[in-house]
Amino acid sequence: MEGREIAIIGGGPAGLMAAEVLSTADYAVTIYEAMPTAARKFLLAGKSGLNITHGEDYRRFATRFGAASDRLRPALDAFTPDDVRAWAEGLGTETFVGSSGRVFPKAMKASPLLRAWLRRLEGQGVTLLTRHRWLGFAEDGYLFEAPEGRKIVRCDAALLALGGASWPRLGSDAAWVPWLSERGVDVRTFRPANCGFDVAWSAAFRERFAGEPLKSVVASSEAGALQGEFVVSRHGIEGSLVYAHAASLRDRLERDGKSLLTLDLAPGRTAERLTRDLARQDGKASFSNRLRKAAGLEGVKAALLRELMPEAPKADPTWLAAAIKAVPIPLLRPRPIAEAISSAGGIGLDQIHDHYMLKALPGLFVAGEMLDWEAPTGGYLLTACLATGRAAARGIERWLAGG
């Protein structure tokens, strides 16, 4: 094994995990990262409290990857959420399960974990070369733009871990798509995932309520009914509750050209109770007062009802109660992929062997968000990136051993 050269192209979580596995087997491992520092998207995710994994029952966890769940299952089985937590703790990062089930570092930051990880990799002999941007294939190797100029890297095996197409300013710009397509690899069009959506707000509503959170609502789509909160933005809607429905809403827009996110603004009250309470209100009272006293709605919730259902102030109690329980937000389009937390699309899973080597390019492996899978926020994305990076590393070991 000693002397075998492995190039890992991309210094995000998938690439770093592959480097960790391979360097313990005494391969000569070099990571080539386009940005000035490694794992920039990982660090950005950690600014608001890194979701390192999720604490729900593993059988449920393993289904969170949509159509790709079955194909990803062996990699996830080999590096479960419990394994992720143990790995982090081995790097000195204690974790805890939050009220939502999400798992966070106790320090609520990504930077201490990343620093410890990079120290471990350096100690295991991994070379990290930053400002090395992959430019595609060269004869018998890989072409890079480096600080000293263009150079060709030749190796015994390589792993691509370049990310998808979200947050391109942090390095995942999908510039690699044409290079692989030209070599016969089927790359599905990238689409935003875990994203916000545009809504045609009136100017008055936008100016007054942009940035306001809608708390304690239930949102429904083909993805189901989920309680939580989200934010009204100048463009439309964004936030964790919207992201939970994003794949369903995006797919419906692509299929039908229209899509609705339906809100229950008063999930703690039945329509029957609302009808009774609204009927008791003084007909001479203002609409705002009637909503506040009978339904507990005021501020952005009351304004949203007016915005989307302008007939509400003159409606009878039965109609108004039903409206409060099912306010439809018509969506125009997803926000641009550059703003999305993650992306769908990428290299089809049918394009790789079970050990993550590209069928069209023997000796070249792929992991992370370059592959066509998606998952909700909450630690699922990071866990799958780590797990596929680890699985690809095992695949490289197997391939170099002649397996």
Wavefront OBJ file of the C-alpha trace (Angstrom):
o trace
v 0.000 0.000 0.000
v 2.811 2.385 0.815
v 3.647 4.607 -2.118
v 0.215 4.437 -3.705
v -0.863 7.992 -4.515
v -4.465 9.042 -3.977
v -5.825 12.439 -5.001
v -8.912 13.766 -3.261
v -10.366 16.664 -5.215
v -12.452 18.790 -2.871
v -11.850 19.595 0.788
v -15.379 19.480 2.187
v -16.733 16.906 4.672
v -16.915 14.035 2.155
v -13.361 14.579 0.968
v -11.949 15.049 4.460
v -13.641 11.878 5.699
v -12.249 9.899 2.776
v -8.791 11.279 3.515
v -9.103 10.247 7.154
v -9.973 6.660 6.250
v -7.343 6.291 3.546
v -4.511 7.869 5.514
v -4.914 5.282 8.267
v -4.076 2.652 5.654
v -0.715 4.299 4.834
v -1.633 5.587 1.392
v -0.079 8.872 0.273
v -3.167 11.107 0.343
v -3.324 14.642 -1.042
v -6.404 16.850 -0.869
v -6.742 19.487 -3.585
v -9.036 22.347 -2.512
v -9.929 25.268 -4.778
v -10.612 27.750 -1.975
v -8.025 29.355 0.334
v -9.225 27.147 3.211
v -11.006 23.810 3.494
v -14.661 23.106 4.305
v -16.023 26.635 3.938
v -19.626 25.544 3.539
v -19.251 23.359 6.629
v -18.075 26.394 8.583
v -20.918 28.547 7.301
v -23.447 25.915 8.348
v -21.933 25.917 11.798
v -22.311 29.652 12.390
v -25.898 29.208 13.588
v -25.247 25.905 15.374
v -23.976 22.959 13.373
v -26.513 20.153 12.796
v -23.994 17.337 12.831
v -26.604 14.562 12.595
v -30.101 13.718 13.841
v -31.225 11.763 16.876
v -34.420 10.190 15.542
v -34.845 6.424 15.309
v -32.325 5.151 12.754
v -34.925 3.215 10.779
v -36.724 6.499 10.151
v -33.473 8.397 9.608
v -32.433 6.052 6.821
v -35.601 6.836 4.829
v -34.990 10.599 4.719
v -33.091 10.550 1.437
v -36.046 10.112 -0.894
v -35.593 7.895 -3.913
v -31.896 7.488 -3.062
v -32.531 6.034 0.415
v -32.097 2.384 -0.558
v -28.907 3.058 -2.501
v -27.369 5.109 0.291
v -28.378 2.643 2.994
v -25.163 0.531 3.033
v -23.025 3.665 3.444
v -25.310 4.969 6.187
v -25.383 1.581 7.938
v -21.591 1.673 8.054
v -21.542 5.193 9.540
v -24.748 5.784 11.462
v -25.730 8.919 13.409
v -24.381 7.257 16.553
v -21.080 6.703 14.762
v -21.024 10.360 13.702
v -21.448 11.438 17.328
v -18.717 9.057 18.490
v -16.403 10.324 15.749
v -16.995 13.947 16.760
v -16.393 13.135 20.409
v -13.146 11.449 19.400
v -12.118 14.840 18.066
v -12.966 16.495 21.371
v -16.427 17.739 20.339
v -19.181 16.669 22.710
v -22.681 16.662 21.246
v -26.254 16.850 22.495
v -29.715 16.196 21.077
v -31.857 19.328 20.852
v -35.604 19.516 21.363
v -36.135 19.094 17.604
v -34.078 15.895 17.542
v -31.187 17.619 15.813
v -27.721 16.867 17.162
v -25.426 19.815 17.868
v -21.902 20.269 19.218
v -22.104 21.579 22.782
v -19.934 24.477 21.647
v -22.580 25.276 18.965
v -19.785 25.945 16.474
v -18.195 24.078 13.586
v -14.758 25.678 13.839
v -13.373 23.740 16.853
v -14.389 20.438 15.257
v -12.839 21.384 11.919
v -9.586 22.534 13.506
v -9.267 19.270 15.421
v -10.105 17.295 12.289
v -7.473 19.054 10.190
v -4.892 18.492 12.928
v -5.713 14.789 12.935
v -5.366 14.585 9.151
v -2.044 16.406 9.243
v -0.858 14.010 11.934
v -1.833 11.078 9.727
v 0.281 12.433 6.879
v -2.447 13.944 4.710
v -1.287 16.830 2.502
v -3.796 19.648 2.005
v -3.128 21.901 -0.972
v -5.405 24.946 -1.095
v -5.977 27.261 -4.074
v -5.777 24.224 -6.346
v -8.769 24.380 -8.679
v -9.552 21.341 -10.789
v -9.804 22.214 -14.485
v -10.720 18.803 -15.852
v -8.823 15.892 -17.299
v -5.357 15.807 -18.804
v -3.519 12.942 -20.435
v -3.195 10.262 -17.764
v -4.083 12.705 -15.031
v -5.990 15.675 -13.675
v -5.360 19.307 -14.592
v -5.233 21.963 -11.858
v -4.814 25.710 -11.671
v -2.417 26.222 -8.769
v -0.677 29.289 -7.305
v 2.449 28.359 -9.270
v 0.497 27.855 -12.500
v -1.184 24.941 -14.222
v -0.041 21.455 -13.361
v -1.039 17.859 -14.027
v -1.528 15.449 -11.132
v -1.134 11.738 -11.757
v -2.215 9.218 -9.144
v -3.248 5.615 -8.592
v -6.841 6.557 -7.720
v -8.813 9.746 -7.266
v -11.949 10.849 -5.474
v -14.134 13.738 -6.570
v -15.846 15.456 -3.649
v -16.662 18.851 -5.146
v -20.168 19.368 -3.804
v -23.333 20.237 -5.672
v -24.418 23.623 -6.979
v -25.589 25.537 -3.915
v -23.549 28.364 -2.381
v -21.087 28.534 -5.319
v -19.156 31.370 -3.671
v -17.996 28.810 -1.106
v -16.635 26.494 -3.789
v -19.440 24.170 -4.930
v -20.040 25.743 -8.333
v -20.675 22.564 -10.397
v -18.015 23.603 -12.923
v -17.154 19.903 -13.207
v -20.422 18.933 -14.908
v -19.269 19.269 -18.566
v -15.994 17.468 -17.928
v -17.755 14.372 -16.627
v -20.567 14.582 -19.179
v -18.002 14.559 -21.978
v -16.625 11.325 -20.519
v -19.994 9.589 -20.656
v -21.217 10.234 -17.107
v -24.931 11.051 -16.819
v -25.285 14.198 -14.703
v -28.863 15.234 -13.895
v -29.661 18.945 -13.880
v -29.077 20.572 -10.515
v -32.111 22.069 -8.767
v -32.444 23.964 -5.501
v -33.248 21.939 -2.386
v -33.970 23.170 1.135
v -34.786 26.514 -0.420
v -37.149 29.444 -0.119
v -39.817 30.376 -2.652
v -40.943 33.542 -4.380
v -44.422 34.864 -3.596
v -46.160 37.841 -5.247
v -46.586 39.915 -2.080
v -48.259 43.285 -2.336
v -45.884 46.205 -1.866
v -47.584 47.184 1.393
v -47.304 43.694 2.904
v -43.704 43.309 1.780
v -42.572 46.638 3.178
v -44.219 46.102 6.561
v -43.626 42.424 7.212
v -40.454 41.325 5.385
v -38.247 39.659 7.987
v -41.146 38.779 10.305
v -41.374 35.177 11.550
v -44.594 33.185 11.435
v -44.439 31.058 14.562
v -46.473 28.060 15.686
v -48.178 27.307 12.391
v -48.828 24.012 10.638
v -47.811 23.912 6.971
v -49.185 21.280 4.599
v -48.184 20.031 1.176
v -47.771 16.645 -0.477
v -44.945 16.142 2.038
v -47.495 16.060 4.864
v -48.503 18.421 7.679
v -45.686 19.770 9.852
v -45.647 22.308 12.660
v -42.943 24.910 13.024
v -42.058 28.382 11.878
v -40.714 30.271 8.887
v -39.980 33.837 7.814
v -41.660 36.228 5.413
v -38.953 37.617 3.120
v -38.994 40.423 0.585
v -39.155 37.794 -2.131
v -41.504 35.291 -0.499
v -40.980 32.709 2.241
v -37.979 30.939 3.731
v -36.944 29.059 6.851
v -36.936 25.587 8.360
v -40.642 24.827 7.936
v -40.540 25.854 4.285
v -37.401 23.794 3.697
v -39.154 20.721 5.075
v -41.682 21.039 2.238
v -39.287 22.353 -0.404
v -38.786 19.188 -2.454
v -42.527 18.558 -2.710
v -43.308 22.178 -3.574
v -40.496 22.382 -6.143
v -41.541 19.152 -7.829
v -45.167 20.299 -8.048
v -44.082 23.592 -9.614
v -42.019 21.716 -12.180
v -44.864 19.319 -12.904
v -47.886 21.625 -12.898
v -46.501 25.144 -13.089
v -48.167 26.025 -9.780
v -47.928 24.992 -6.159
v -49.447 25.923 -2.805
v -48.185 25.777 0.752
v -51.275 25.648 2.971
v -51.126 27.107 6.482
v -53.130 26.476 9.607
v -52.669 29.754 11.482
v -54.319 28.462 14.660
v -53.278 24.817 15.071
v -54.375 24.702 18.707
v -58.002 25.475 17.867
v -60.515 23.457 15.886
v -62.612 24.999 13.124
v -65.705 24.386 15.261
v -64.254 26.304 18.204
v -63.115 29.139 15.946
v -66.572 29.362 14.406
v -68.194 29.643 17.836
v -65.691 32.194 19.097
v -65.931 34.311 15.954
v -69.721 34.245 16.086
v -69.650 35.663 19.612
v -67.783 38.784 18.517
v -69.470 42.162 18.234
v -70.263 42.720 14.584
v -69.344 46.381 14.982
v -65.841 45.585 16.193
v -62.919 45.910 13.798
v -61.753 42.838 11.917
v -58.407 43.035 13.747
v -60.106 42.951 17.144
v -62.357 40.062 16.172
v -59.374 38.021 14.945
v -57.335 38.774 18.053
v -60.080 37.973 20.548
v -61.589 34.946 18.817
v -58.564 33.344 17.167
v -55.520 34.831 18.864
v -54.316 36.187 15.511
v -52.554 39.507 15.220
v -49.519 41.049 13.576
v -48.104 39.142 10.635
v -50.595 36.259 10.944
v -53.605 38.582 10.694
v -51.942 40.510 7.873
v -51.193 37.308 5.971
v -54.847 36.307 6.158
v -55.857 39.695 4.739
v -53.134 39.532 2.083
v -54.072 36.119 0.728
v -57.808 36.084 1.426
v -59.014 39.677 0.930
v -62.645 38.623 1.335
v -61.971 37.503 4.935
v -63.034 40.743 6.730
v -66.590 40.432 5.376
v -66.882 36.648 5.657
v -69.253 34.801 7.982
v -67.778 32.937 10.998
v -67.931 29.485 9.402
v -66.109 30.584 6.240
v -63.554 32.612 8.207
v -62.809 29.737 10.591
v -62.179 27.422 7.638
v -59.955 30.067 6.048
v -57.846 30.462 9.195
v -57.287 26.695 9.206
v -56.234 26.559 5.534
v -54.585 29.704 4.167
v -53.088 28.936 0.722
v -49.796 30.610 -0.183
v -49.403 30.471 -3.987
v -45.762 30.017 -4.953
v -44.158 31.420 -8.088
v -40.801 29.637 -8.183
v -37.989 28.385 -5.939
v -35.344 30.894 -4.995
v -32.118 30.644 -7.052
v -29.950 27.614 -6.432
v -27.067 29.850 -5.337
v -29.140 30.698 -2.237
v -30.283 27.144 -1.489
v -28.912 25.242 1.476
v -28.375 22.210 -0.755
v -29.126 20.940 -4.227
v -30.882 18.042 -5.898
v -29.540 16.505 -9.079
v -25.995 15.550 -9.937
v -24.397 12.265 -10.907
v -27.020 9.540 -11.168
v -26.541 6.772 -8.648
v -26.820 4.313 -11.516
v -23.549 5.778 -12.807
v -21.495 4.381 -9.910
v -20.635 0.923 -8.671
v -21.676 -0.088 -5.158
v -18.261 1.054 -3.950
v -18.727 4.575 -5.435
v -16.448 4.246 -8.466
v -17.742 5.775 -11.693
v -18.616 3.027 -14.155
v -17.391 5.115 -17.085
v -14.071 6.069 -15.464
v -12.299 3.241 -13.601
v -10.145 4.528 -10.767
v -12.242 7.672 -10.292
v -14.613 7.703 -7.332
v -17.232 10.221 -6.233
v -18.938 11.124 -2.933
v -21.090 13.715 -1.229
v -23.436 16.183 -2.896
v -22.036 15.585 -6.375
v -24.347 12.565 -6.373
v -28.072 12.765 -7.129
v -29.677 12.604 -3.692
v -31.297 15.119 -1.396
v -32.393 15.265 2.222
v -33.996 17.731 4.602
v -31.975 19.956 6.887
v -31.299 18.770 10.404
v -28.050 16.813 10.110
v -29.096 14.439 7.341
v -27.035 16.186 4.663
v -23.819 16.194 6.645
v -24.225 12.594 7.799
v -24.685 11.368 4.229
v -21.679 13.358 3.026
v -19.526 11.807 5.745
v -20.935 8.334 5.122
v -20.463 8.423 1.338
v -16.953 9.828 1.735
v -16.142 6.933 4.011
v -17.762 4.408 1.657
v -15.845 5.783 -1.325
v -12.598 5.500 0.626
v -13.338 1.848 1.340
v -14.079 1.453 -2.359
v -10.698 2.896 -3.268
v -8.982 0.501 -0.881
v -10.849 -2.410 -2.433
v -10.073 -1.309 -5.994
v -6.368 -0.768 -5.329
v -6.230 -4.198 -3.716
v -7.644 -5.670 -6.903
v -11.109 -6.375 -5.456
l 1 2 3 4 5 6 7 8 9 10 11 12 13 14 15 16 17 18 19 20 21 22 23 24 25 26 27 28 29 30 31 32 33 34 35 36 37 38 39 40 41 42 43 44 45 46 47 48 49 50 51 52 53 54 55 56 57 58 59 60 61 62 63 64 65 66 67 68 69 70 71 72 73 74 75 76 77 78 79 80 81 82 83 84 85 86 87 88 89 90 91 92 93 94 95 96 97 98 99 100 101 102 103 104 105 106 107 108 109 110 111 112 113 114 115 116 117 118 119 120 121 122 123 124 125 126 127 128 129 130 131 132 133 134 135 136 137 138 139 140 141 142 143 144 145 146 147 148 149 150 151 152 153 154 155 156 157 158 159 160 161 162 163 164 165 166 167 168 169 170 171 172 173 174 175 176 177 178 179 180 181 182 183 184 185 186 187 188 189 190 191 192 193 194 195 196 197 198 199 200 201 202 203 204 205 206 207 208 209 210 211 212 213 214 215 216 217 218 219 220 221 222 223 224 225 226 227 228 229 230 231 232 233 234 235 236 237 238 239 240 241 242 243 244 245 246 247 248 249 250 251 252 253 254 255 256 257 258 259 260 261 262 263 264 265 266 267 268 269 270 271 272 273 274 275 276 277 278 279 280 281 282 283 284 285 286 287 288 289 290 291 292 293 294 295 296 297 298 299 300 301 302 303 304 305 306 307 308 309 310 311 312 313 314 315 316 317 318 319 320 321 322 323 324 325 326 327 328 329 330 331 332 333 334 335 336 337 338 339 340 341 342 343 344 345 346 347 348 349 350 351 352 353 354 355 356 357 358 359 360 361 362 363 364 365 366 367 368 369 370 371 372 373 374 375 376 377 378 379 380 381 382 383 384 385 386 387 388 389 390 391 392 393 394 395 396 397 398 399 400 401 402 403
